């Protein structure tokens, strides 16, 4: 059985880029924890283009989250 940590733009995108970045960063230790317990993990980010829009149409906040 695989542990799935679904993330959607609505659950991640916040007004301040630091908050969005923090939410995404928290998903990785959780997935790592499950993997160490023998449960492979998948971090599925639905509609990632909403978080990381095309380079020519990005705002400063989007650039920070994408990096």
C-alpha positions in Angstrom: 0.0 0.0 0.0 1.3 3.5 -0.9 0.7 6.5 1.3 -0.5 9.3 -0.9 -0.3 12.9 0.2 -2.5 14.8 -2.2 -1.9 18.6 -2.5 -4.0 20.9 -4.6 -3.4 24.5 -5.4 -6.2 25.5 -3.1 -4.6 23.7 -0.2 -1.2 25.2 -0.8 -1.6 28.6 -2.4 -1.5 31.4 0.2 -1.2 35.2 0.0 2.4 35.1 1.1 4.9 32.9 -0.7 6.6 31.8 2.5 3.3 30.2 3.7 2.9 28.3 0.4 6.5 27.2 0.5 6.2 26.0 4.1 3.1 23.9 3.3 4.9 22.2 0.4 8.1 21.7 2.5 6.1 20.0 5.2 4.8 17.3 2.8 8.3 15.9 2.2 9.2 15.0 5.8 5.8 13.4 6.2 6.4 11.3 3.0 9.9 10.4 4.3 8.5 9.3 7.6 6.0 7.0 6.0 8.7 5.6 3.7 10.9 4.8 6.7 8.0 2.9 8.2 7.9 0.7 5.0 5.1 2.6 3.3 6.2 4.1 0.0 4.9 7.6 -0.5 3.7 9.7 -3.4 3.3 13.5 -3.2 0.8 14.2 -5.9 0.4 17.9 -6.7 -2.8 18.3 -8.7 -2.9 21.3 -11.2 0.7 22.2 -10.5 0.5 24.9 -13.3 -1.7 26.9 -10.9 1.2 27.1 -8.5 3.9 27.3 -11.1 2.5 29.3 -14.0 4.3 29.8 -17.3 7.5 31.7 -16.9 6.3 34.7 -19.0 3.2 35.2 -16.8 4.5 34.7 -13.3 4.3 37.1 -10.4 7.0 37.5 -7.8 5.2 35.2 -5.4 4.9 32.5 -8.0 8.6 32.6 -8.8 9.5 32.1 -5.1 7.1 29.1 -4.7 8.3 27.5 -7.9 11.9 27.6 -6.9 
